[in-house]
Amino acid sequence: MPKDETAKEPHLSLAENVEYLRRLRELNGITGFGDFHRQLRPAPECPLVEVEEFGSNPGRLKMFAYVPAQRQPLLPLVVVLHGCGQGAAEYDLGAGWSTLAKHFGFALLMPEQQRINNPQRCFNWFQSEDITRGQGEVASIREMIARMVADCAIDSNRIFVTGLSAGGAMTMAMLSAHPDLFAAGAVIAGLPFGTARNMRDAILQMRMPPARPAGELGDLVRRASHHRGKWPKLSVWHGTADYTVHPDNAGEIVKQWLDLHHLPLAPMAANEVNGYPHEQWWNSDGVTVVESFTITNMAHGTPIGVAANDKRYGKAGPFLLEAGISSSYLIAKFFGVTDWIRQPKPAVTSPSTRLIPEVSPISVLPTLTKMLRRPEDAAEPVEAKASPEPVKTAKPARAKSNRAARPPKRKVDASTAEPGEIKALSATPADAPAEVKPPVARPPVAKAVDMTPADPPPVIAVKAPPSPAELPPTPKARRVIDVAAVIDRALKAAGLK
């Protein structure tokens, strides 16, 4: 039998009415924040810019926005709704949404409530005229989104909404009234949609939320629009020590959204994130469509902390609570807007720096050493004496070059020379120059020879040179090393040229 949608509101007992009146002054306008707005500091410097013209604005809200200079190609938009007693700048300072927007390159929209609408600057999530599609505050926020889409080329498939407390309850109203507009939402210390239509209902739902069937909660959302397509994803956050909005409201929100996605109440996965319980539900495609974070021992507020990328977004303050977990970052990750990261400006590199090859000189040194080593610098082999113990061969030592006593070389005709003389001449490198040049100082690179000794060359029997008296007087000749050619070959061998 279909339900009677025109049924009267449930009757309150005398005890419930007394409790309602007793708490009315304590709650100071159903918020539980009292005169918190009087304790706030002036709005700090922030990148939010007020936009005055965005439509008819039936809800009489203010519009603040931020679009970073570097942004994603398909620009996402995140709508953030503050809590009672707060403004856009205060909540942005604490929750760090503009810092996230700058780092990950997405656009940010932060509507702000005015005291002419609510003395505590709460969004009127419990007033029918403000949560009905096309009316009041819901319509004003919808106009702000339209202005952002038109001015900033927002990707219409990547629009998200999140909020704290009254802003969380208004987040549920936006998702319910315009489910075709949002891809996902996130609620922090909020309440299910449609469970309060006046102040009295709001107080009861905040303090003593009744347990409703999932189907009944889902129908409240389905009646808010004509939408019959895909429903947005939802992330739910609540502290177990919240005495302003009862933690059972988180369970009611989860039930309401699971019914829309036709999912069971039992979680499909349960784990811990930063030490806090985390439950997940996914659809037939394996996409997580509902998740729940339970922040144990946390009071009413937005949990903040160091994010998984070791960065801190926001700072602690009233109802912005240090909990060791960054809800703003994890919500942005749930929205899928953290894949793109702002790139730093490229460093200016001088032309001389770009010409230096990125190769370690250590790998080039052995090759360069062997190519620069001269045959006459090789050490003479040392014969080991016979011994019953294992023979130890001494390391080859560099022979001292006595250039002053070296006999001059003579030219020998291969056709008339004796075999011994030809064999002796073969010990001279083939690339030695024939002409005599003045001595050239050894380049500094040759010092590397001492660091990496080369293998000694094979011993070649050489015929004793004739005495100086037998030789014709010729100028003393020294072998000249073409240093440039040697270095060029070394660089080619090392793959640097």
Secondary structure, DSSP 4 states (H G I P E B T S, - for coil): ----TTPPPPPPPHHHHHHHHHHHHHHTTTTS-TTGGGGPPPPPP-S-EEE--SS--TT--EEEEE--SS--SS--EEEEE--TT--HHHHHHHH-HHHHHHHHT-EEEEEE--TTT-TT----TT-HHHHSTTSHHHHHHHHHHHHHHHHHT--TT-EEEEEETHHHHHHHHHHHH-TTT-SEEEEES---TTS-SSHHHHHHHHHSPPP--HHHHHHHHHTTS---SPPPEEEEEEETT-SSS-THHHHHHHHHHHHHTT--SS-SEEEEETTEEEEEEE-TTS-EEEEEEEETT--SSEEE-B-TTS-B-S--BTTEEE-SS-HHHHHHHHHT--SS-PPPPPPP--HHHHTS-S--HHHHHHHHHHHH--GGGSPPP-PPPP-SSPP-PPPPPPPPP-TTTPPPP----TTTS-HHHHHHHTTS-TT--SS-----PPPGGGGGGGTSPPPPPPP---PPPPPGGGSPP---------HHHHHHHHHHHTT--
